[in-house]
Amino acid sequence: MKSGGYKIHYLLWGATGPKLVFIHSMGMDARGFDITCRALQPDYQILALDILDHGDTETPNEPVGLQDLSGVMRGCYTQLGFVPTVLVGHSVGGMIGMVLAAEHPEDFKGLVLVDIAPFERTGARSRPPQPEFFEDEAKAREYLRQRYPDFTEEALENRVKYGLKKDEKGRLKRKPQGEAVRGGLDTDLWPYVERIRAPVLMTIGGTSTLVTPETLKRMKASIPVLKAITVEGVGHMVPQGKPEEFEAHLRAFLQELKL
């Protein structure tokens, strides 16, 4: 489909039930939610999106700011009739969710923020750049296991299967992972957070340091209905590291919303 002038890749799961939109973290894509979507599809209609310069979605020629990126994602879910919805946003997907829940409250019955909140950026990369090519799937698997030590084996194999492609020379190459949009994402999210009125679930990785106690306290003071849950034994990649616990918390929240 096209939104904002860009070709956007998406996945649909389920045929009946309340509507959910999933937006992934930086470096992942819609397939990163496969385990959760597969479990939920008997009960919900699900739209999972690849944001710009990720997975099989188009790469822009210049940086795209967070607000514009959010507008592109909104164009997708509104075209496909996923309004009103509950948006599940992991990391940058949650940043998009905060913007949209503030700007378009009528779109949302609820918002799920996965290990994300407003935070101060240092400008430094937290990890070294990834290799662009791999000799074979075994080498890719070895690298991904080191990069994402919390991943279950199922999540790891999903990334090997869907996160790589062969280029015109037959080399095994990773799909785009956000380098073209990363520089446009610096945004003060607090003005958006303070306007969110939809019920919010925050799932926080127990070993992650991204959501500090002070930030969580301010989030709770800013949002009228916010429930925060810490998922122990995992860092930032909560859905891929603890998929069963993540699904259980998500289901409980959705049931509380009485969709």
Buried (B, 14 or more C-beta within 10 A) or exposed (E): EEBBEBEBBBBEBBEEBBBBBBBBBBBBBBBBBBBBBBBBBEBBBBBBBBBBBBBBBBBBEEBBBBBBBBBBBBBBBBBBEBBBBBBBBBBBBBBBBBBBBBBBEEBBBBBBBBBBBBEEEEEEEEEEEEEEEBEEEEEBBEBBBEBBEBBBEEBBBBBBEBBBEEEEEEEBBBBBBBBBBBEBBEBEBBEBBEBBEBBBBBBBBBEBEBBEEEBBEBBBEBBEBBBBBBBEEBBBBBBBBBBEBBBBBBBEBBEEBEB
